[in-house]
């Protein structure tokens, strides 16, 4: 998104990590950019080169941009996406052994692999757990589709996602090629643990709500899940204040 006002000032918001990913990284997640996507990427990078101010949602995204466009380094500012706190923030979850995975499916996210690893980790827990995913059952292979500890509720509205977040004990967010990761922020803002790969980006956004694990490590994931299901963090909405965000990017008070 670009805001163009007076000629001497323009702000560009960059919020898609795939526009600033190396070919080997794209290959590792099985993402094959279309011709349209590659052209779109060139347009977005051109806008960034011309902007007087570039706003990105996390430090890792800033590093991605500067990696491709080193001349814009001094114009890049990190501002977390605004994330509103729900009225129920800090409440006791109704489903104390349930993880919620609010991710829109896409082939490059490899959610079937992540869910298979999680279900293996569930087998190492002393007390059974459940995972609720915003996937259609047809998105998954038969072996996962019929698993007793996995429920696929399909794509949900914003209100329905918020309700599942309220009811669940924790969030599961296994993807790593992201510019921000709203589930990381929503967990922190509302007082829910979030199980995610222990990356610098996840640490920055999720803060004390993060229950990190080493990617691909079943034992590490099992420990993270058990902690997430037994430890409820204190809600922390301060880093995601919407007024401060829009005041900063517009350059004037609300």
C-alpha positions in Angstrom: 0.0 0.0 0.0 1.4 3.4 -0.9 0.3 6.8 0.3 1.2 9.6 -2.0 0.5 13.2 -0.9 2.8 16.1 -1.3 5.6 15.4 -3.8 8.3 15.5 -1.2 6.8 12.8 1.0 5.4 9.3 0.3 5.0 6.3 2.6 5.0 2.7 1.4 3.8 -0.2 3.6 5.3 -3.5 2.9 3.6 -6.6 4.3 4.4 -9.6 2.1 7.6 -11.5 2.9 7.3 -13.4 -0.4 8.1 -10.2 -2.3 11.5 -10.2 -0.5 12.4 -13.9 -0.4 15.4 -15.5 -2.0 14.9 -18.2 -4.6 16.3 -20.9 -2.3 13.9 -19.9 0.4 10.9 -20.1 -2.0 12.1 -23.5 -3.1 12.3 -24.7 0.5 8.6 -24.1 1.0 7.7 -25.3 -2.5 6.5 -21.9 -3.7 6.7 -21.3 -7.5 6.1 -17.7 -8.3 3.9 -17.1 -11.3 4.8 -14.6 -14.0 2.2 -12.2 -12.5 3.6 -12.5 -9.0 7.2 -11.8 -10.3 5.9 -8.7 -12.1 4.0 -7.6 -9.0 7.2 -8.0 -7.0 9.1 -5.7 -9.3 6.5 -3.0 -9.1 6.5 -3.2 -5.3 10.2 -3.0 -5.0 10.2 0.0 -7.4 7.7 1.8 -5.2 9.9 1.1 -2.2 12.9 2.6 -3.9 11.1 5.8 -4.6 9.4 6.2 -1.2 10.6 8.7 1.4 9.4 6.4 4.1 9.0 2.6 4.2 7.1 0.9 7.0 7.5 -2.8 7.8 5.9 -4.9 10.5 8.9 -6.5 12.1 12.7 -6.5 12.2 13.0 -9.6 10.1 10.9 -8.0 7.3 13.2 -4.9 7.5 16.2 -7.2 7.0 14.5 -8.8 4.0 13.8 -5.4 2.4 17.4 -4.1 2.9 18.8 -7.4 1.6 17.2 -6.6 -1.8 17.3 -2.8 -1.6 20.3 -1.8 0.5 20.0 1.9 -0.5 16.7 2.3 1.3 18.1 1.1 4.7 17.9 4.6 6.3 14.2 5.0 5.2 12.9 1.7 6.8 11.0 1.9 10.0 9.6 -1.1 12.0 6.0 -0.7 13.2 4.0 -3.7 14.4 0.6 -4.0 12.7 -2.1 -2.7 15.0 -4.0 -5.5 16.8 -7.0 -4.8 18.9 -7.6 -6.5 22.3 -10.8 -8.5 22.8 -13.1 -7.9 25.7 -12.4 -11.4 27.0 -8.6 -10.9 27.1 -7.1 -12.7 30.1 -10.1 -14.9 30.6 -9.8 -18.6 31.5 -10.1 -20.8 28.3 -13.1 -23.1 28.1 -11.1 -25.8 26.3 -7.9 -26.2 28.5 -6.4 -29.0 26.3 -7.1 -27.4 22.9 -4.8 -25.6 20.4 -6.3 -23.4 17.7 -4.6 -23.0 14.3 -6.1 -19.9 12.5 -4.3 -20.1 9.2 -5.7 -19.7 5.7 -4.5 -22.6 3.7 -2.1 -22.2 0.8 0.1 -25.0 -0.7 3.4 -23.2 0.1 2.5 -23.2 3.9 2.8 -27.0 4.0 0.2 -27.2 6.8 -0.3 -31.0 6.3 3.4 -31.5 7.3 3.1 -29.2 10.3 -0.1 -30.9 11.5 1.5 -34.4 11.1 4.4 -33.3 13.3 2.0 -31.8 15.9 0.0 -35.0 16.1 3.2 -36.9 16.6 4.1 -34.5 19.4 0.6 -35.1 20.9 1.5 -38.8 21.3 4.3 -37.8 23.8 1.9 -35.9 26.1 0.8 -37.4 29.4 -2.7 -36.0 28.9 -4.5 -36.0 25.5 -4.8 -32.7 23.5 -6.8 -31.5 20.5 -6.1 -29.2 17.6 -8.8 -27.2 15.8 -7.7 -25.9 12.4 -9.4 -23.4 10.0 -9.0 -25.8 7.1 -11.4 -27.7 5.0 -11.0 -31.5 5.5 -10.3 -31.8 1.7 -7.1 -29.8 2.3 -5.5 -32.7 4.1 -4.6 -36.3 3.2 -6.9 -39.1 4.5 -4.6 -40.1 7.3 -4.9 -36.6 8.9 -8.5 -36.0 7.9 -9.7 -38.9 10.1 -7.4 -38.3 13.1 -9.4 -38.2 16.3 -7.3 -35.3 17.8 -7.8 -33.0 14.8 -10.9 -31.0 13.9 -11.2 -29.0 10.7 -13.8 -26.3 11.0 -13.1 -24.6 7.6 -12.6 -21.0 6.8 -14.1 -18.7 9.5 -15.3 -15.1 9.8 -13.3 -12.7 12.0 -15.9 -13.1 14.8 -15.7 -16.9 14.6 -11.9 -16.8 14.8 -12.0 -14.6 17.8 -14.5 -17.0 19.5 -12.2 -20.0 18.9 -9.3 -18.0 20.2 -11.3 -17.2 23.4 -12.3 -20.8 24.0 -8.9 -22.4 23.2 -6.0 -22.7 25.6 -3.3 -21.7 23.1 -2.5 -21.0 19.4 -0.5 -23.1 17.0 1.4 -21.1 14.4 4.0 -23.2 12.6 4.7 -21.1 9.4 7.9 -19.1 9.2 7.9 -17.2 5.8 5.7 -14.4 7.0 6.1 -10.6 7.2 4.4 -10.4 10.6 2.2 -13.3 11.8 -1.1 -11.9 13.2 -1.7 -15.1 15.4 1.5 -14.3 17.2 0.3 -10.8 18.0 -3.3 -11.8 18.8 -2.0 -14.4 21.3 0.1 -11.8 23.1 -2.5 -9.1 23.1 -5.3 -11.4 24.5 -3.3 -13.6 26.9 -3.0 -16.9 25.1 0.2 -18.9 24.7 1.3 -19.5 21.1 3.3 -22.5 19.9 5.6 -21.5 17.1 9.1 -22.1 15.8 11.6 -20.4 18.1 12.7 -17.7 15.6 13.8 -14.1 16.3 10.6 -12.9 14.5 8.3 -15.0 16.7 10.2 -13.8 19.8 9.8 -10.2 18.8 6.1 -10.3 18.0 4.8 -12.9 20.5 7.0 -11.8 23.4 6.3 -13.7 26.7 3.4 -15.5 25.0 5.7 -17.6 22.8 6.3 -21.3 23.5 9.0 -21.9 21.0 10.3 -25.1 19.5 13.0 -26.2 17.1 11.5 -26.7 13.7 11.0 -30.4 12.8 11.9 -31.6 16.4 9.0 -33.6 17.8 10.3 -33.7 21.4 10.9 -29.9 21.4 7.4 -29.4 20.0 5.8 -31.7 22.6 7.5 -29.6 25.4 6.3 -26.4 23.9 2.7 -27.7 23.6 2.6 -28.9 27.2 3.9 -25.5 28.4 1.3 -23.7 26.3 -1.5 -25.8 27.7 -0.5 -25.2 31.3 0.8 -21.6 31.3 -1.4 -18.6 30.5 0.4 -15.4 29.8 -0.7 -11.9 30.9 -2.3 -9.9 28.1 0.1 -7.4 26.5 -1.6 -5.0 24.0 0.9 -2.1 24.3 3.2 -2.8 21.3 0.2 -3.0 19.0 -1.6 0.3 19.7 -3.6 1.4 16.7 -3.5 5.1 17.4 0.2 5.2 17.7 0.6 3.2 14.5 -1.7 5.4 12.3 -0.3 8.6 13.8 3.2 7.4 13.0 2.6 6.5 9.3 0.4 9.5 8.6 2.8 12.0 10.3 0.0 13.7 12.1 -2.3 13.2 15.2 -5.4 11.1 14.7 
